[in-house]
Amino acid sequence: MRKGSIKTLSSLLLATFMTLGLAACGTGTGERAASGAGVGAAVGAGAAAATGGDVAEGAVIGGGVGAATGAATDEDDVDLDN
């Protein structure tokens, strides 16, 4: 396996574990916005790493989208208990 492939795989695994760790967080609007930002940043960074893009830029864009999505949802929209 090439060194670049190992780095990309490591970045994707890190993003996956971070996403799983943050996926169930948040009952209030602020908590959902914060956890959405974390999940979005992790996914954005992972996607950028996988496609050869700028990881920091991917994290910022993903974090913004995740925060907006988390803030726009309410407790009844996302039910992780079922």
LOBA-576256 format. One record per residue: residue number from 0; chain; x, y, z of N, C-alpha, C in turn. Coordinates in pm, 1 decimal. Layout:
N
[NUM,"A",[X,Y,Z],[X,Y,Z],[X,Y,Z]]
...
This chain:
82
[0,"A",[84.5,-115.8,0.0],[0.0,0.0,0.0],[90.0,123.4,0.0]]
[1,"A",[53.6,222.7,-82.0],[132.6,345.3,-89.9],[113.5,430.6,34.2]]
[2,"A",[213.5,513.7,61.6],[209.8,599.7,180.7],[89.9,694.5,177.3]]
[3,"A",[57.5,749.3,61.6],[-58.0,838.5,48.1],[-188.8,766.1,74.0]]
[4,"A",[-195.9,639.6,32.2],[-316.8,561.2,55.4],[-336.9,534.1,203.7]]
[5,"A",[-229.7,508.5,274.9],[-239.0,483.9,418.5],[-285.0,610.7,490.6]]
[6,"A",[-232.8,725.1,449.1],[-272.4,852.0,510.4],[-420.5,879.9,484.7]]
[7,"A",[-465.8,856.6,363.6],[-606.5,877.6,330.2],[-695.5,783.6,409.5]]
[8,"A",[-658.2,657.2,417.5],[-735.4,559.5,493.2],[-740.7,597.5,641.2]]
[9,"A",[-629.2,641.2,696.1],[-625.5,683.6,836.3],[-717.6,802.3,859.3]]
[10,"A",[-717.5,897.2,768.3],[-805.3,1014.5,781.0],[-951.0,974.5,775.2]]
[11,"A",[-984.4,884.1,685.2],[-1122.9,838.6,674.9],[-1167.0,763.1,799.2]]
[12,"A",[-1080.4,679.2,853.9],[-1115.1,605.9,975.7],[-1134.6,701.7,1093.0]]
[13,"A",[-1049.0,800.8,1105.3],[-1062.4,899.0,1211.5],[-1194.7,974.3,1197.6]]
[14,"A",[-1226.1,1017.1,1077.7],[-1352.0,1088.3,1054.3],[-1472.2,999.7,1086.2]]
[15,"A",[-1464.4,872.4,1051.8],[-1573.8,780.2,1080.3],[-1595.3,764.7,1229.8]]
[16,"A",[-1489.2,744.3,1305.3],[-1502.3,727.9,1450.0],[-1550.0,856.2,1517.5]]
[17,"A",[-1503.7,970.5,1469.4],[-1551.0,1097.1,1524.8],[-1699.4,1115.9,1496.5]]
[18,"A",[-1741.0,1080.9,1375.7],[-1881.6,1093.4,1338.6],[-1968.4,1004.4,1425.4]]
[19,"A",[-1926.9,880.1,1445.1],[-2004.1,789.1,1528.6],[-2011.4,838.0,1672.1]]
[20,"A",[-1903.9,894.3,1722.3],[-1902.4,943.9,1859.1],[-1991.9,1063.9,1880.8]]
[21,"A",[-2012.7,1143.3,1777.2],[-2093.2,1264.2,1790.2],[-2236.2,1247.8,1740.3]]
[22,"A",[-2266.8,1138.1,1676.4],[-2395.4,1123.5,1608.0],[-2515.5,1128.7,1700.7]]
[23,"A",[-2501.3,1085.5,1823.6],[-2616.5,1078.7,1913.1],[-2627.2,1198.5,2006.5]]
[24,"A",[-2549.0,1301.6,1985.0],[-2546.1,1414.3,2077.6],[-2651.1,1518.3,2042.5]]
[25,"A",[-2718.9,1570.0,2143.2],[-2799.5,1688.9,2125.2],[-2948.7,1672.6,2138.5]]
[26,"A",[-3006.4,1737.2,2238.5],[-3150.9,1742.8,2249.6],[-3200.9,1884.6,2229.2]]
[27,"A",[-3124.8,1985.0,2270.1],[-3162.5,2124.7,2248.6],[-3106.3,2175.7,2116.5]]
[28,"A",[-3157.0,2290.9,2073.1],[-3112.3,2348.0,1945.0],[-2962.3,2374.0,1944.7]]
[29,"A",[-2910.5,2431.9,2051.0],[-2766.9,2459.7,2058.9],[-2683.3,2333.2,2058.1]]
[30,"A",[-2730.4,2231.2,2129.7],[-2657.7,2103.6,2132.2],[-2658.0,2037.8,1995.0]]
[31,"A",[-2771.5,2042.8,1925.5],[-2777.2,1983.7,1791.2],[-2688.7,2060.5,1693.5]]
[32,"A",[-2684.3,2192.9,1707.8],[-2596.9,2273.0,1621.2],[-2450.8,2238.8,1646.3]]
[33,"A",[-2414.4,2224.2,1773.6],[-2275.2,2192.3,1807.4],[-2236.3,2052.5,1760.8]]
[34,"A",[-2322.9,1955.0,1786.0],[-2289.3,1818.7,1742.3],[-2294.2,1809.2,1590.5]]
[35,"A",[-2386.6,1881.7,1527.5],[-2390.9,1883.9,1381.1],[-2264.1,1943.5,1322.6]]
[36,"A",[-2211.2,2046.9,1388.1],[-2086.1,2107.7,1342.9],[-1971.3,2008.4,1352.9]]
[37,"A",[-1967.3,1933.8,1463.4],[-1860.7,1833.9,1480.4],[-1869.1,1723.1,1378.3]]
[38,"A",[-1989.8,1672.8,1358.1],[-2008.8,1566.1,1259.3],[-1977.2,1617.6,1119.6]]
[39,"A",[-2027.5,1735.4,1087.1],[-2002.3,1793.1,955.3],[-1855.0,1818.1,929.7]]
[40,"A",[-1784.7,1867.5,1030.2],[-1641.1,1892.6,1014.9],[-1564.8,1762.9,991.8]]
[41,"A",[-1601.9,1659.4,1067.2],[-1534.7,1530.1,1049.8],[-1561.3,1471.8,911.2]]
[42,"A",[-1685.1,1477.2,868.9],[-1719.4,1423.6,736.4],[-1655.1,1508.4,626.2]]
[43,"A",[-1658.8,1640.0,642.1],[-1597.6,1727.6,541.9],[-1447.9,1705.4,529.7]]
[44,"A",[-1380.3,1691.2,642.4],[-1235.8,1665.4,640.0],[-1206.0,1530.5,577.8]]
[45,"A",[-1285.7,1430.1,612.1],[-1266.2,1296.3,554.7],[-1289.0,1294.9,404.9]]
[46,"A",[-1393.9,1362.1,360.7],[-1422.1,1367.5,217.5],[-1311.6,1440.7,142.1]]
[47,"A",[-1263.0,1550.6,200.5],[-1154.0,1624.4,136.1],[-1027.3,1540.4,129.2]]
[48,"A",[-998.2,1467.7,237.2],[-879.2,1382.6,237.6],[-890.5,1271.6,133.8]]
[49,"A",[-1009.2,1216.3,120.1],[-1029.6,1106.3,25.2],[-1020.7,1152.7,-119.4]]
[50,"A",[-1058.5,1277.8,-144.2],[-1059.6,1327.5,-281.5],[-937.2,1411.3,-315.9]]
[51,"A",[-845.9,1427.9,-219.8],[-725.1,1504.4,-246.6],[-743.2,1653.7,-229.8]]
[52,"A",[-850.8,1695.3,-165.6],[-876.6,1837.4,-143.1],[-808.4,1888.4,-17.9]]
[53,"A",[-833.4,2013.0,13.0],[-778.7,2076.8,132.1],[-862.0,2032.7,252.9]]
[54,"A",[-799.7,1959.8,344.8],[-870.3,1902.3,459.2],[-928.0,2012.2,548.3]]
[55,"A",[-853.9,2117.7,571.9],[-903.4,2226.5,656.4],[-1025.5,2292.7,593.8]]
[56,"A",[-1021.3,2315.9,465.1],[-1134.7,2376.7,395.4],[-1256.1,2284.3,401.5]]
[57,"A",[-1235.2,2155.6,381.4],[-1344.4,2059.2,390.9],[-1405.9,2057.0,529.3]]
[58,"A",[-1321.4,2067.3,632.9],[-1371.4,2068.6,770.2],[-1453.5,2194.1,798.5]]
[59,"A",[-1409.0,2308.2,748.5],[-1481.8,2433.4,771.2],[-1616.9,2431.1,700.0]]
[60,"A",[-1618.0,2389.0,575.8],[-1743.4,2382.7,500.2],[-1838.2,2281.0,563.8]]
[61,"A",[-1787.4,2163.3,594.4],[-1869.5,2060.2,656.7],[-1922.0,2102.5,792.1]]
[62,"A",[-1838.8,2170.7,870.2],[-1881.2,2219.3,1000.5],[-1993.6,2321.3,989.9]]
[63,"A",[-1983.1,2408.6,893.2],[-2088.7,2508.8,872.8],[-2220.8,2446.5,831.0]]
[64,"A",[-2212.6,2353.7,737.2],[-2333.9,2284.8,691.6],[-2394.0,2201.9,804.8]]
[65,"A",[-2310.1,2132.9,879.4],[-2358.6,2051.3,990.9],[-2423.3,2134.5,1099.9]]
[66,"A",[-2363.4,2248.4,1132.7],[-2420.8,2336.1,1235.3],[-2555.3,2391.0,1190.9]]
[67,"A",[-2563.5,2433.2,1065.9],[-2690.7,2485.7,1014.6],[-2798.3,2377.9,1014.5]]
[68,"A",[-2761.3,2257.9,974.2],[-2857.5,2147.3,972.1],[-2901.7,2111.2,1113.0]]
[69,"A",[-2808.2,2104.2,1205.9],[-2842.6,2073.0,1344.1],[-2933.1,2177.3,1405.6]]
[70,"A",[-2907.5,2303.9,1377.2],[-2989.6,2411.5,1432.3],[-3128.2,2415.0,1368.7]]
[71,"A",[-3138.1,2372.3,1243.7],[-3265.9,2376.3,1172.2],[-3359.0,2261.3,1208.7]]
[72,"A",[-3307.2,2157.8,1269.5],[-3391.0,2045.0,1307.2],[-3441.1,2064.1,1449.9]]
[73,"A",[-3551.1,1997.5,1480.5],[-3594.3,1998.4,1619.9],[-3589.0,1855.7,1673.3]]
[74,"A",[-3615.5,1841.5,1800.2],[-3599.3,1712.5,1867.6],[-3684.1,1602.3,1803.6]]
[75,"A",[-3798.7,1637.9,1748.2],[-3886.4,1538.1,1687.6],[-3841.4,1495.6,1548.2]]
[76,"A",[-3759.0,1578.5,1481.4],[-3710.5,1544.2,1346.6],[-3610.0,1431.0,1348.0]]
[77,"A",[-3528.4,1424.7,1450.6],[-3422.5,1324.5,1459.7],[-3446.1,1242.4,1583.7]]
[78,"A",[-3491.1,1118.7,1565.7],[-3518.7,1031.2,1679.1],[-3424.1,911.8,1669.4]]
[79,"A",[-3317.4,915.7,1747.6],[-3216.3,810.0,1741.3],[-3247.2,692.2,1832.8]]
[80,"A",[-3356.4,702.4,1908.7],[-3392.2,594.2,1998.6],[-3461.7,479.6,1927.3]]
[81,"A",[-3520.4,503.3,1814.2],[-3594.6,398.1,1743.4],[-3516.2,336.9,1632.8]]
